[in-house]
């Protein structure tokens, strides 16, 4: 992985080896075109990626030169990369259990990038998407962004533009995964409560006093205090404010019941 101290340092006369036909897939402006990219400015990954899991960049593009160029770019900053020539290829593989983002060409044979975005949403796959295209237009961009894309890059684009977009996408996915794990853990704690304890939790976080809860449930105030103590212990919280935040996170109704 390139160190952050190398950020912005220019490398003079750096060019990749030419291919067998004598041509090179790199242009001279540090931009990735449909046939490759350049390293006149050594790319670096912006800071901000946290978490212990190694992030993965998924790439779908039917242009093999573009897939190879993006693989080289992402690997140069220490990112893992998985490339695919079509959307069905990705669907046939198991998604990594790590922060991910998808760099997706909008024009693909068969299922287009926009169609694949819709299918992912229907399947509950919430990986951030960065669209790229050599034929972008405003309506297409608007459609992609409204459907949840995090960025839309028109070829040719510069190294740092792509790396910035990928960094933002991976950071967003890391936050999503962290939130989902938090909710899952809280849900498990909530499910350990008895039905009566769940009632008490809902009423306590609605702001009701023990005496009113006792009247509502038809039990003694001492019983309510016992249940409340059990709720606090099982939910691993020490304050009512924390318990209220947990109720919000889990979507537990906090309205005070109407008494007739």
N, C-alpha and C positions, 0 to 999 in steps of 0.2 A: 504494500500500500504506500502511496506517496505521502510523505510527511507534510504537515501544514506549513512548515518552513519553506517548502518549495512553491507555495502558492504565488502565482504571478511571475515566476522566473521564466524568462524566455530562453528557449534553446535555439541556438543558431544553426542554420543549415540542417535541421533534423528532418529527414524524409524516410519513409518506410521503403523496404525493398520493393522493387518493381515486380509485377507479376510476370508470368511466363510470356505474355504477349508484348512485354516491354513497356506497358503502360502502368501507371500508378493510380490507385483509387483515391488518392488524397488531393484535395484542392489546396490553395495557398492562403486561405483566409481563416483557417481555424473553424470551418463550418462543415457540418455533415451534409453532403448532398445525396442524391439518390444512388450515387455510385461510390460513396465512401466519405472519408473525413481526413482532417489534417492534425498534426501535433506541433505546429509551429509555436503554440503556447501550451505548455504542458498542463493537461487538465487536472484539477483537484476537486475533491468532494467537499462541499461546504460543511461546516460543523453543524451539530444539532441532532445527529442521529444517536439515540440512546437505546438502552435495553441490552440484555445479554444475548439475544438471539441474533444470528447473522442474517441481515436482510437479503432479499432476493429480488432481482429485477427480471420480470418476464417480458419477452419481446415477441410480437407477432408481426412479421413482414414477409411478403412473398419474394422480396428481392434478397438473394443470398448475399450480395455485396453489402447491403445495408445491415443485414444481421451480423455479418462478420465485423463490420465497422463499429457497430454499437457494442458488440461483445468486447472488442478490444478497448473501447472507451471506458466501459464500466469496470472491466477487470483492472484497468490501469489505476483505478482509485480504490481497489480492493473489494469491489462489490461482486457478489455471486450473480451469475446470469444464466437464464434458460431461454433458448430461442426456439421459435416455431414458425413454420412456413404458412400456417393457416390456423383459423380459429378451431376447427375440429381437432387438430393435433393437440392443442392445449387441453381441450375437453377430455381427451383420452388419457391424460396424465393426472396424477394426484397433486393437488396444490401444496406447496411447501407450508409447513407449520411454523411460519416465521413472518415477520413484517414483509409485505410484498407491494409491488406496484406493477402495472401493466403498461408498457410502451406499445401502442397499437396503431398500425397503419390503417387509415380510414377506408382505403380502397383495397379490398382483398378479393381474390377469386372466390366465387360461391357466396358465403356469408360475409357481408361487409363489416367494417369495424363498428359502424353505428348499430347495425342489426345485432352484432355480438354484444355490444353494450347493453342493449335491451334484454337479451337472453340472460346475461349475467345478473341483471337486476331481478328478473323473474325467478331466478334460481337462488336468490338470496346471497349471491357472491358480491361482497362489498369492497373488492380490491380497487384502490384508486387508479384511474386511467389517465394516461397522457397520450393524446392523439397526435399523430404526425401525418402529414400529407404533402404532396407536391401540387395538389389541385384544390387547395382550400378556398372556401368562399364564406361570406358572412352568414348566410342561412345555415350552412353546415356547422359552422363554429357555434352558433347560438344553440342549435339542436343538441350538439354534444355537451356543451356546458350546462344547459338546462337539465340534461339527464345525469349530471353529476361528474363529468370529467373535470380533472383538476387543472389541466392545461391543454393547449392546442398549438402545436408548433408546425410551421410551414417550412418545408425543405427548400433551400438548405438552411440549417440552423447551426448555431455555434455550440461548441463543446459545453461551455459554461451555462448556456441556456438550458440544455438538456439536463446537465447535472443538477442545476438549481431546481428544475421541475421534479426530477426524480427524488431529490432530497426532501422536498416539501411533501411529496406523495408518500414516501416511506415514513416520514415523521407522522403524517396523518394516520397511516395504517397502524403504526405502533401505538398511538393514542387510542385508536378504535379497539385494538386488541386488549389493551390494558383496561379500558372501560368495560368491555364485554366480560373479561375475567373477573373484574370487581363485582359486576352485577351477578354473575354466575355464583361467585362465592357467597354473596349476600343472600341470594335465592336459596342456596343450600342451608344457610343458617336459619332463614325464615321457615323453611319446610321442617326444621327440627322442632318448631313450636307446636304445642297442642292447639286444637281449635279455640279453646277458651283464651289461651295466651295470645293468639292472633287477634281476637276481638279486643283484648285489653290494649294491645299495641296500637291498633287502629284508633281506639278512643283516646288513649294517652296522647298520641301524636296529633289528634284533632284539637288538643288543648283542654280536654275535660279533666276536672279534679277527681281525686279518688272517690270522694263521696258521691259525686254524680255518676261515675262509672258503676259504682256499686248499685245505685238505684236503677240504672239502665239495665244491668245484667241480672238484677235480683239476687245479689250476693252481699256478704258483709264487706265493710271497708277493709278489714284485715285481710280477707281473701284477695281482694284487689291488690293490696300491697304485696302479698306473696307472689301473685301472678306477675306483677310488674317487676319484681326482683328477678324472677325467673327469666322474663323477657330480656332484661338488661344483660343478664349473665350469658344467655344463649346467643344473643346477638352481638356479644363481645363489645359492648359500649358502656360508657360510664356516665353519660349525660343525656338529658332529654333532647338537647339540640342535635346531638349525633344521631339519636334514634329517629328524630324527625327527618333528618337528611337521608337516612336509610329508607324510610317510608317513601319519601319523594322518589328516590332512585328506583325503587321497586314498583312504583306506581300504586301504592296502597292508598285507598281513599282516606282522606283526612278531614272530610266534612263532619261536623258534629251532627249526630243523628237528631232528627226532629222528634220531639216528644209530643204525644197527643194527649 
